[in-house]
Amino acid sequence: MSRPAGTKHLDVYAFMRSHLVQKQRLPTRREINARFGWRSTNASQRHVQRLASCGLIRLDGGHYTLTGCAVQLVEAS
C-alpha cells in the first residue's frame, strides 16, 4: 500500500485541477515546473507519478505523457 500524498503533491494536484477548469486541458510538465519553480522536468514527472500511485490520477497505459487523454483526474471521495 502506498503512502498518502504529501502537501507538495496535493498542491500539484490542485494546480492540475484548476488548470483543467480554466484552460480545458491538463498542464504540461513545463507548466507544472513553471508554476512551482522547478528546473527539471523530472520533478513534475515524479510528482505526477506519485499522485498516480496514491490513486488521485490515472496514467493511461503506464506511459508518462501529461495530456488530457493520458492523465485522468479522479474525484476525491
C-alpha positions as CSV (number, residue, x, y, z in Angstrom):
1,M,0.0,0.0,0.0
2,S,1.4,3.4,-0.9
3,R,1.8,6.3,1.5
4,P,-0.6,9.2,1.3
5,A,0.3,12.1,-0.9
6,G,2.3,14.9,0.8
7,T,1.5,18.6,0.9
8,K,3.5,19.4,-2.3
9,H,1.9,16.5,-4.2
10,L,-1.5,17.8,-3.2
11,D,-0.5,21.3,-4.3
12,V,0.4,19.9,-7.7
13,Y,-2.9,18.0,-7.8
14,A,-4.8,21.3,-7.0
15,F,-2.9,23.1,-9.7
16,M,-3.8,20.4,-12.2
17,R,-7.5,20.6,-11.3
18,S,-7.6,24.4,-11.6
19,H,-5.6,24.4,-14.8
20,L,-8.1,21.9,-16.3
21,V,-11.1,24.0,-15.3
22,Q,-9.6,27.2,-16.6
23,K,-8.0,26.0,-19.8
24,Q,-10.0,22.9,-20.6
25,R,-6.8,20.8,-20.6
26,L,-4.3,19.5,-18.1
27,P,-1.0,21.3,-17.7
28,T,2.2,20.1,-19.4
29,R,5.3,19.2,-17.3
30,R,6.8,22.5,-18.3
31,E,3.7,24.4,-17.0
32,I,3.9,22.5,-13.7
33,N,7.6,23.3,-13.4
34,A,7.0,26.9,-14.1
35,R,4.2,27.1,-11.5
36,F,6.4,25.6,-8.8
37,G,9.7,27.0,-9.8
38,W,11.3,23.6,-10.7
39,R,14.1,23.4,-13.3
40,S,14.0,19.7,-14.1
41,T,11.0,18.2,-15.8
42,N,11.8,15.1,-13.7
43,A,10.4,16.9,-10.7
44,S,7.0,17.3,-12.2
45,Q,7.1,13.7,-13.5
46,R,7.9,12.3,-10.1
47,H,5.0,14.3,-8.5
48,V,2.6,13.1,-11.2
49,Q,3.7,9.5,-10.8
50,R,3.3,9.8,-7.0
51,L,-0.3,11.2,-7.5
52,A,-1.0,8.2,-9.7
53,S,0.4,5.7,-7.0
54,C,-1.9,7.4,-4.4
55,G,-4.9,6.9,-6.7
56,L,-5.5,10.7,-7.3
57,I,-4.9,10.5,-11.0
58,R,-4.6,7.7,-13.6
59,L,-1.9,7.3,-16.2
60,D,-3.0,5.7,-19.4
61,G,-1.1,2.5,-20.3
62,G,1.7,3.3,-17.9
63,H,3.1,5.9,-20.3
64,Y,4.0,9.3,-18.8
65,T,2.5,11.9,-21.0
66,L,0.7,14.8,-19.5
67,T,-2.2,15.3,-21.9
68,G,-5.9,15.3,-21.3
69,C,-6.1,11.9,-22.9
70,A,-3.4,10.3,-21.0
71,V,-3.9,11.6,-17.4
72,Q,-7.3,11.5,-15.8
73,L,-8.1,13.2,-12.5
74,V,-10.0,11.1,-10.0
75,E,-12.7,12.8,-7.9
76,A,-11.9,12.6,-4.1
77,S,-14.5,10.6,-2.3
